[in-house]
Amino acid sequence: MERFSLRGQVALVTGASRGVGRGVALALRHSGAIVYATGRTIARADLEPSIHRVRCDHTDDAAVRQAFERIQSEQGTLHILVNNAWGGYERMVDETGRFTWTAPFWEQPAWRWEAMMSAGVRAAFVASQHAARMMTPLHRGLIVNISFWAAQKYLRNVIYGISKAATDKLTSDTAEELNSYGVSVVSLYPGLVKTEAVVGAGIFDLATAETPEFVGRAVAALASDPKVARWSGRVLVAATLAREYGFTDLDGRLPPVLTRDDV
């Protein structure tokens, strides 16, 4: 049985075909929320039948608008938005076989900047616009922007760091404008997550890694908290929230709390 009840709440999770997005969608559904999950390959995603799949490329404004219009038509409202869609992780190895992710910024491909800013930061901004229009009349709502420590610390990819810093700025500034409407906005930092890509890479020590559903439980905890406004505008860490709200990972473990110095 899930600890947090979101029965009657409507949630949208972007980029939910796999990884963290999929885990968040599953956790919210298990907590009783009505969940819509978007992604370019969402039709093939391993999701429960009760989750509403919406094929959506978040770089396509018309497709994004249609996704929100569908939620408005079918549910009449939206309570939770999780901005997880991202880009720029594609083609980490170039045509010569070189691993480009950690290349210095002057050797980074320009498409990576476009992908991270368009499919990541801009996509979160546009989705937040649509969500705010649905949430502000209700004077309630929660927007969660999935981010990471690269916003605060150099992690060997300049573009990645800039994009995550922009995500956190999106959080703080939109929170300023939404707080008076009863809508809260937070950035959420996972730890090392056992996504398909991380497990498949075979180079990470996964002994203390988090499942994608653990990140989802953090979102569920926030969404069920009637005092969530106390966190609005802030950066939150999933493992810290586990201790605050009393939840664990799927196997009962409490993953360690990472700090800026640990990553």
Beta strands, then each sheet from edge to edge (+ up, - down):
strand 1: 10-13
strand 2: 34-39
strand 3: 52-55
strand 4: 80-83
strand 5: 141-146
strand 6: 183-189
strand 7: 235-237
sheet 1: 3+ 2+ 1+ 4+ 5+ 6+ 7+
end
